[in-house]
Amino acid sequence: MSPEPIKKHADVVVVGSGPGGASVARQMARAGKRVILLERGKDYRGKAYYGTYLGALTYADKHSLLFTKEGLNIIRPLMLGGATSMYCGSAARPPAWLKERYRIDLDSYIDETITEIGIAPLPPHLRGAASTRIADAANSLGYHWEPLDKFMRPVPSTRFDCGAKCMLGCRCGAKWNAAEWVDQAVTAGCELLTEACADDLIIENRQVGGVRGKVRGQPLEIQADQVVVSAGGIGTPLLLQRAGFFEAGHGMTMDTTVMVCGVSKEKGTGEEPPMTWAYANDEIGYMLSTLIDPWLLFPMMAALKSPRHALKWPAWGRTLGVMIKIKDDISGGITLDGEISKPMTDQDLFRMNHGAIVANQILVRAGADPDSVFITPLRGTHPSGTVRIGEMLDANLQTEVKNLYVCDASTFPEALDRPTVLTILGLGKRLAAHLLAKSVPAASAAGAAEPLHAVG
Ligand SMILES: Cc1cc2nc3c(=O)[nH]c(=O)nc-3n(C[C@H](O)[C@H](O)[C@H](O)COP(=O)(O)OP(=O)(O)OC[C@H]3O[C@@H](n4cnc5c(N)ncnc54)[C@H](O)[C@@H]3O)c2cc1C
């Protein structure tokens, strides 16, 4: 006989502690709401292996070996703070089309967040000599590269030790992580349950009533007036599918990525902060920035392309890298058993190759040996667009089930092809403001989901 579930009550349950969940939980708790935040992973900050290769094997889904049916590698951190624990700390304002086509105006929330976190480009002396050489080479070829805004706070009194290894987790403390906002939510009264996985949603008469799941193996049932699912571009559609949403995970975006690498005679980009400079070609649909894989990952990714590229490992310290992220079409999707498919469309292949031709020109101008240039295999660091605004969600991020909301990368109606986190934080603050406005007694009649129609 299965044990009696642990029962809890809350005003709001938030599922997932990445930037989407952390921002909603913090804002709601600060406003005095009873909030319970469920996170299936652990808090790995402070562990000796946090930010190491062993760490990345420990906390990323399938030990960092999660692949789509087509062989695209997805890094999916399952831990407090979500993917911000392994991100590159780059920031970009939401694309203009989010407001123009979907009526999602995040401007005031973004301005507030930029000031609060101190988002800004790194000062010139911290942008990296090789990265700056790449940007200068690009600008001399007529591509307009600019310093990229960063979630990095180089405080003179702390060690600033950022490099490609930031993608394993931040060990020097310079990089902002959504777990910090979870800490602030907890200080404001939010109950945080780690190792707590939401397995199903309680839905009756097209209205949400809470969440069922497990915490450290024990059955858990939380009754709540509102549920916000922020389990990320993969976790959210899986949870919604289990609750009977047929369209969840049907099609997805990924900002599909490769790195173009070339060996030079001088120091490379590997030991410099990732993505300090960037360039966006919004007409074709891609973004370029400075980055290569961390030292031990480099030969593995290179070998996946061809064993002969892995032989370039000894030259890692002199390797220059340009990362390409494309604005990929919605394609493929996720099935109930967690299988992911993300085929490249003809247009995706064109965008990627366009970016690769430009990256090759830039690397050679920056001093890379033309014969050494190669492109790493495809990967996906932004699984998103699986529960899209305008299709499954109204402009307030509500599903067709009353009081059931989604707030994370899965809401993107199109690929962003730029850093996602600032946009997600803006969505979280905006959703919290909406929920709080709704809970004011005079507005009690509000609440029915808006009709779901594409507003673009
Ligand atoms: C290597 C790498 C580099 C990146 N670099 C950048 C960058 O420089 N800038 C940028 O803006 N973005 C970057 N990104 C992308 C960015 O980090 C993600 O797009 C963003 O964190 C997504 O936020 P989210 O709230 O949608 O979900 P996530 O951050 O994925 O968080 C979802 C959370 O939900 C939890 N969860 C899932 N299912 C359940 C469940 N059933 N019950 C309970 N909890 C659950 C997960 O464990 C996870 O913690 C990078 C990503 C990676 C992997």
The ligand as a Tripos MOL2 file, in Angstrom:
@<TRIPOS>MOLECULE
LIG
   53    58     1     0     0
SMALL
NO_CHARGES

@<TRIPOS>ATOM
      1 C1         25.2100   25.8400  -21.2190 C.3       1 LIG1
      2 C2         24.1260   26.8750  -21.2690 C.ar      1 LIG1
      3 C3         24.4530   28.2110  -21.5130 C.ar      1 LIG1
      4 C4         23.4440   29.1790  -21.5460 C.ar      1 LIG1
      5 N1         23.8030   30.4900  -21.6650 N.ar      1 LIG1
      6 C5         22.8510   31.4560  -21.5590 C.ar      1 LIG1
      7 C6         23.2120   32.8250  -21.4870 C.ar      1 LIG1
      8 O1         24.3640   33.1990  -21.5030 O.2       1 LIG1
      9 N2         22.2050   33.7250  -21.3640 N.ar      1 LIG1
     10 C7         20.8890   33.3740  -21.3200 C.ar      1 LIG1
     11 O2         20.0130   34.2440  -21.2160 O.2       1 LIG1
     12 N3         20.5400   32.0710  -21.3940 N.ar      1 LIG1
     13 C8         21.4730   31.1060  -21.4730 C.ar      1 LIG1
     14 N4         21.1130   29.7930  -21.4600 N.ar      1 LIG1
     15 C9         19.6890   29.4440  -21.4680 C.3       1 LIG1
     16 C10        18.9900   29.7340  -20.1590 C.3       1 LIG1
     17 O3         19.7810   29.3650  -19.0590 O.3       1 LIG1
     18 C11        17.6400   28.9890  -20.1520 C.3       1 LIG1
     19 O4         16.9490   29.2880  -21.3450 O.3       1 LIG1
     20 C12        16.7980   29.4380  -18.9610 C.3       1 LIG1
     21 O5         17.4330   29.1360  -17.7360 O.3       1 LIG1
     22 C13        15.4460   28.7500  -19.0080 C.3       1 LIG1
     23 O6         14.7200   29.1410  -17.8770 O.3       1 LIG1
     24 P1         13.3900   28.3780  -17.4710 P.3       1 LIG1
     25 O7         12.8340   29.0840  -16.2780 O.co2     1 LIG1
     26 O8         12.5750   28.2240  -18.6690 O.co2     1 LIG1
     27 O9         13.8180   26.8930  -17.0820 O.3       1 LIG1
     28 P2         15.0730   26.2190  -16.4220 P.3       1 LIG1
     29 O10        16.1580   27.1890  -16.1440 O.co2     1 LIG1
     30 O11        15.3650   25.0310  -17.2540 O.co2     1 LIG1
     31 O12        14.4910   25.7350  -15.0140 O.3       1 LIG1
     32 C14        13.5010   24.7520  -14.9270 C.3       1 LIG1
     33 C15        13.6130   24.0830  -13.5730 C.3       1 LIG1
     34 O13        12.4910   23.2390  -13.3700 O.3       1 LIG1
     35 C16        12.9000   22.0430  -12.7370 C.3       1 LIG1
     36 N5         11.9060   21.0110  -13.0570 N.ar      1 LIG1
     37 C17        11.6880   20.4140  -14.2560 C.ar      1 LIG1
     38 N6         10.6420   19.5510  -14.1770 N.ar      1 LIG1
     39 C18        10.1770   19.6280  -12.8950 C.ar      1 LIG1
     40 C19         9.1150   18.9760  -12.2040 C.ar      1 LIG1
     41 N7          8.2860   18.1140  -12.8260 N.pl3     1 LIG1
     42 N8          8.9480   19.2610  -10.8900 N.ar      1 LIG1
     43 C20         9.7620   20.1360  -10.2380 C.ar      1 LIG1
     44 N9         10.7910   20.7830  -10.8780 N.ar      1 LIG1
     45 C21        10.9860   20.5390  -12.1800 C.ar      1 LIG1
     46 C22        14.2750   21.7670  -13.3090 C.3       1 LIG1
     47 O14        15.0390   20.9410  -12.4740 O.3       1 LIG1
     48 C23        14.8460   23.1840  -13.4350 C.3       1 LIG1
     49 O15        15.5580   23.5570  -12.2880 O.3       1 LIG1
     50 C24        22.0890   28.8010  -21.4030 C.ar      1 LIG1
     51 C25        21.7590   27.4730  -21.1720 C.ar      1 LIG1
     52 C26        22.7600   26.5120  -21.0820 C.ar      1 LIG1
     53 C27        22.3650   25.0940  -20.7990 C.3       1 LIG1
@<TRIPOS>BOND
     1     1     2 1
     2     2     3 ar
     3     2    52 ar
     4     3     4 ar
     5     4     5 ar
     6     4    50 ar
     7     5     6 ar
     8     6     7 ar
     9     6    13 1
    10     7     8 2
    11     7     9 ar
    12     9    10 ar
    13    10    11 2
    14    10    12 ar
    15    12    13 ar
    16    13    14 ar
    17    14    15 1
    18    14    50 ar
    19    15    16 1
    20    16    17 1
    21    16    18 1
    22    18    19 1
    23    18    20 1
    24    20    21 1
    25    20    22 1
    26    22    23 1
    27    23    24 1
    28    24    25 2
    29    24    26 1
    30    24    27 1
    31    27    28 1
    32    28    29 2
    33    28    30 1
    34    28    31 1
    35    31    32 1
    36    32    33 1
    37    33    34 1
    38    33    48 1
    39    34    35 1
    40    35    36 1
    41    35    46 1
    42    36    37 ar
    43    36    45 ar
    44    37    38 ar
    45    38    39 ar
    46    39    40 ar
    47    39    45 ar
    48    40    41 1
    49    40    42 ar
    50    42    43 ar
    51    43    44 ar
    52    44    45 ar
    53    46    47 1
    54    46    48 1
    55    48    49 1
    56    50    51 ar
    57    51    52 ar
    58    52    53 1
@<TRIPOS>SUBSTRUCTURE
     1 LIG1         1 GROUP 0 **** ****
